[in-house]
Amino acid sequence: MLGVLRITNQWRRWLPIDHIWWSKFDLLRILVRRDIDAKYKGSVIGNLWPLLNQLSLLFIYTYVFSIVLKVKLTLTSLPENNFTFGLWLFAGLLPWLTFSNGLIQAAGSVVGQPNLVKKVVFPLGLLPLVPILSAFIESSFGLMALVFVVALTSHTLHPTLGLLPLIWLPQLMLTAGLGYLTAALTVFLRDVPQTLAVILNIWMYLTPIIYPISAIPEEWRNWVLWFNPLCAIAEVYRDLILTGQIKHGLEWGIASAIALLVFGCGLWVYRRLRPAFADVL
């Protein structure tokens, strides 16, 4: 821990960033840690619950699609068996669960903290980021388990794993942009979280997560890959973790551009509506 603190202090000296931003970063780190601790406070296994929840979904979907429906999937880098489909499915579920869980919690982040909203000195821009970053941290347990099982099954670690941070960035920007937008709208329209849950249910089945992209008619396939950023993100996850090849580089770039646009729009709406939060709450 002391080594991490020393490295952080060195970064602060090297990077031309104002101390106010470092203060916000420290506050955000404290809020995220408090949010995670509060979720599992008093439980026996604590922060292992996110991993168990994700693995339970993995086993359920694997059983339904591989054993009941007998869906087969062939990947050149993995042996052909029922467990292969489970790994493929889990690799697509991870970014979706991180996105949907973070977004749903971010939508209620402002209305759920009226005391902080009414504090003049509190940076309200941090509130939607707290549940989003918590969801990212929780998903890291499932990601580590997935990488471990893939390495155990294929007897190799793909060098493309080093590119994972490059796909996390557009995923984080997309989630944060929509989080800012829904958090701001929820202050004035309390139906937004319920509407968002319905939209996410539809969105999930419009995204090739539990079925391969090849199941989509060819004339629609490129449209889904280009204009559904979660589709491109899930496919790149599978590329980097399972196959060790980048097969969707163009889609990756388009998803990053869409994520940047969504983040800018969501943050703009949030900042425009932020002065009225305290009056409404």
C-alpha positions as a printed Julia matrix, in Angstrom:
281×3 Matrix{Float64}:
   0.0     0.0     0.0
   2.84    2.39    0.86
   4.39    1.69   -2.54
   1.12    2.55   -4.28
   0.91    5.81   -2.34
   4.47    6.74   -3.31
   3.75    6.04   -6.99
   0.56    8.12   -6.8
   2.44   11.03   -5.26
   5.05   10.83   -8.03
   2.33   10.95  -10.66
   0.9    14.02   -9.0
   4.25   15.77   -9.28
   4.78   14.75  -12.91
   1.3    15.38  -14.32
   0.29   18.99  -14.96
  -3.03   18.62  -13.15
  -4.41   21.16  -10.72
  -4.62   20.08   -7.08
  -8.4    20.66   -7.17
  -8.76   17.79   -9.65
  -6.58   15.58   -7.47
  -8.88   16.41   -4.55
 -11.89   15.38   -6.59
 -10.13   12.17   -7.56
  -9.43   11.38   -3.9
 -13.04   12.11   -2.99
 -14.3     9.91   -5.83
 -12.05    7.07   -4.69
 -13.4     7.35   -1.14
 -17.02    7.42   -2.33
 -16.54    4.37   -4.56
 -14.9     2.43   -1.75
 -17.7     3.4     0.64
 -20.33    2.38   -1.92
 -18.81   -1.07   -2.39
 -18.34   -1.61    1.35
 -21.93   -0.54    2.07
 -23.37   -3.09   -0.36
 -21.83   -6.1     1.37
 -21.46   -4.81    4.91
 -22.23   -7.56    7.4
 -22.24  -10.39    4.83
 -20.08  -13.44    5.43
 -18.3   -13.57    2.06
 -18.38   -9.82    1.45
 -17.06   -8.64   -1.91
 -17.11  -12.15   -3.37
 -20.85  -11.78   -3.98
 -20.38  -10.04   -7.37
 -18.3   -13.0    -8.57
 -20.88  -15.52   -7.35
 -23.71  -13.59   -9.01
 -21.87  -13.48  -12.32
 -20.87  -17.15  -12.16
 -24.46  -18.15  -11.4
 -25.59  -16.45  -14.6
 -22.79  -18.22  -16.45
 -23.95  -21.64  -15.24
 -27.63  -20.91  -15.9
 -27.1   -19.73  -19.48
 -24.62  -22.55  -20.15
 -27.12  -25.14  -18.92
 -30.06  -23.7   -20.89
 -28.26  -23.14  -24.19
 -25.63  -25.89  -24.19
 -27.4   -28.77  -22.44
 -31.13  -28.09  -22.94
 -31.08  -26.38  -26.34
 -27.77  -28.08  -27.34
 -26.24  -24.96  -28.88
 -22.74  -25.67  -30.2
 -19.94  -23.18  -30.71
 -16.51  -23.69  -32.21
 -13.53  -21.48  -31.38
 -10.14  -22.31  -32.82
  -8.35  -21.3   -29.62
 -10.52  -23.41  -27.29
 -11.49  -27.1   -27.25
 -14.94  -27.89  -28.59
 -17.18  -28.78  -25.66
 -20.17  -27.43  -23.76
 -17.95  -25.31  -21.54
 -16.64  -23.41  -24.58
 -20.04  -21.86  -25.14
 -20.16  -20.87  -21.47
 -16.84  -19.01  -21.74
 -17.97  -17.31  -24.94
 -21.25  -16.31  -23.32
 -19.61  -15.05  -20.15
 -17.14  -12.93  -22.15
 -20.1   -11.12  -23.72
 -22.12  -10.92  -20.52
 -19.35   -9.23  -18.53
 -19.41   -5.86  -20.35
 -23.2    -5.92  -20.56
 -23.69   -6.58  -16.83
 -21.15   -3.88  -15.99
 -22.91   -1.42  -18.28
 -26.49   -2.17  -17.22
 -25.84   -2.42  -13.48
 -23.81    0.79  -13.42
 -26.34    2.68  -15.53
 -29.39    1.64  -13.49
 -27.73    2.68  -10.24
 -26.41    5.91  -11.75
 -29.94    6.91  -12.78
 -30.93    7.23   -9.12
 -27.63    8.56   -7.83
 -28.73   12.19   -7.55
 -32.23   11.69   -6.12
 -30.77    9.18   -3.67
 -28.38   11.73   -2.17
 -30.46   14.88   -1.46
 -28.23   15.88    1.45
 -25.14   15.96   -0.75
 -26.99   17.79   -3.53
 -27.89   20.62   -1.16
 -24.28   21.08   -0.06
 -22.89   24.06   -1.95
 -19.29   22.83   -1.95
 -19.92   19.22   -2.99
 -18.92   18.38   -6.6
 -22.2    16.94   -7.93
 -20.48   15.69  -11.08
 -19.07   12.78   -9.05
 -22.42   11.29   -7.99
 -23.27    9.34  -11.19
 -19.68    8.14  -11.5
 -19.67    6.39   -8.11
 -22.05    3.48   -8.95
 -20.58    3.19  -12.44
 -17.03    2.77  -11.15
 -18.3     0.41   -8.45
 -19.84   -1.78  -11.16
 -16.55   -1.76  -13.09
 -14.6    -2.8   -10.01
 -17.06   -5.57   -9.18
 -16.87   -6.92  -12.73
 -13.11   -7.28  -12.37
 -13.69  -10.38  -10.22
 -15.55  -12.06  -13.06
 -12.96  -10.89  -15.59
 -10.11  -12.4   -13.6
 -12.02  -15.67  -13.27
 -12.71  -15.73  -17.01
  -9.06  -15.08  -17.92
  -7.96  -17.79  -15.5
 -10.33  -20.42  -16.91
  -9.46  -19.51  -20.52
  -5.75  -19.82  -19.72
  -6.38  -23.14  -17.98
  -8.42  -24.47  -20.89
  -6.3   -23.23  -23.79
  -2.92  -23.41  -21.97
  -2.07  -19.9   -23.13
  -2.5   -16.25  -22.24
  -3.22  -14.14  -25.3
  -1.05  -11.0   -25.59
  -4.2    -9.13  -26.67
  -5.23   -9.05  -23.0
  -2.97   -6.01  -22.71
  -5.39   -4.13  -24.98
  -8.35   -4.54  -22.6
  -7.93   -1.02  -21.1
  -8.51    0.39  -24.58
 -11.98   -1.18  -24.71
 -12.74   -0.22  -21.11
 -12.38    3.46  -22.0
 -15.26    3.64  -24.55
 -17.33    1.36  -22.31
 -16.79    3.71  -19.38
 -17.52    6.82  -21.47
 -20.74    5.31  -22.85
 -21.95    4.28  -19.4
 -20.97    7.61  -17.82
 -22.62    9.62  -20.6
 -25.92    7.77  -20.28
 -25.52    7.83  -16.49
 -25.23   11.61  -16.46
 -28.24   11.92  -18.77
 -30.54    9.59  -16.82
 -29.4    10.91  -13.41
 -30.3    14.46  -14.45
 -33.64   13.5   -15.98
 -34.63   11.37  -12.97
 -34.6    14.48  -10.75
 -37.5    15.88  -12.8
 -39.09   12.64  -14.12
 -39.15    9.87  -11.53
 -40.32    7.33  -14.14
 -36.91    7.33  -15.81
 -35.39    4.38  -13.83
 -38.4     2.16  -14.54
 -38.39    3.14  -18.21
 -34.66    2.53  -18.35
 -35.09   -1.03  -17.01
 -37.53   -1.81  -19.83
 -35.23   -0.28  -22.45
 -32.26   -2.27  -21.16
 -34.22   -5.54  -21.34
 -35.04   -4.86  -24.97
 -31.52   -3.62  -25.7
 -29.95   -6.8   -24.32
 -31.88   -9.07  -26.68
 -31.13   -6.77  -29.61
 -27.43   -7.24  -28.81
 -25.74  -10.54  -29.81
 -24.71  -11.54  -26.31
 -26.54  -14.81  -25.75
 -26.54  -15.61  -29.48
 -23.73  -15.23  -32.06
 -23.55  -12.28  -34.42
 -23.89  -14.74  -37.31
 -27.52  -15.36  -36.25
 -28.43  -11.83  -37.37
 -29.46  -11.6   -41.04
 -26.49  -10.51  -43.14
 -28.2    -7.36  -44.44
 -28.65   -6.14  -40.83
 -25.4    -7.41  -39.34
 -23.18   -4.43  -40.12
 -25.83   -1.98  -38.95
 -26.0    -3.73  -35.58
 -22.21   -3.79  -35.25
 -21.8    -0.15  -36.23
 -24.68    1.5   -34.39
 -24.99   -0.68  -31.29
 -21.81    0.12  -29.35
 -22.48   -2.63  -26.8
 -22.42   -5.16  -29.63
 -18.99   -4.0   -30.76
 -17.7    -3.87  -27.18
 -18.9    -7.43  -26.45
 -17.36   -8.74  -29.66
 -14.03   -7.05  -28.91
 -14.06   -8.55  -25.41
 -14.38  -11.98  -27.02
 -11.66  -11.16  -29.54
  -9.16  -10.06  -26.9
  -9.87  -12.73  -24.27
 -10.9   -15.84  -26.2
  -9.32  -15.78  -29.65
  -6.34  -13.45  -29.22
  -7.2   -11.74  -32.51
  -8.7    -8.34  -33.3
 -11.49   -9.08  -35.77
 -13.63   -6.01  -35.14
 -11.16   -3.13  -35.19
 -13.38   -0.86  -37.31
 -16.4    -1.5   -35.11
 -14.19   -0.79  -32.08
 -13.33    2.65  -33.49
 -16.96    3.45  -34.34
 -18.09    2.4   -30.85
 -15.43    4.67  -29.33
 -16.66    7.61  -31.41
 -20.28    6.97  -30.4
 -19.25    6.63  -26.75
 -17.39    9.96  -26.87
 -20.43   11.66  -28.43
 -22.8    10.15  -25.84
 -20.5    11.18  -23.01
 -20.3    14.76  -24.25
 -24.09   15.05  -24.7
 -24.87   13.42  -21.35
 -22.42   15.63  -19.45
 -23.76   18.74  -21.2
 -27.36   17.93  -20.19
 -26.27   17.16  -16.62
 -24.43   20.47  -16.27
 -27.35   22.4   -17.75
 -29.87   20.89  -15.31
 -27.58   20.73  -12.25
 -28.39   24.25  -10.89
 -32.04   23.2   -10.41
 -31.35   19.94   -8.56
 -31.41   21.43   -5.07
 -34.68   23.29   -5.72
 -36.48   20.18   -6.95
 -35.16   17.85   -4.28
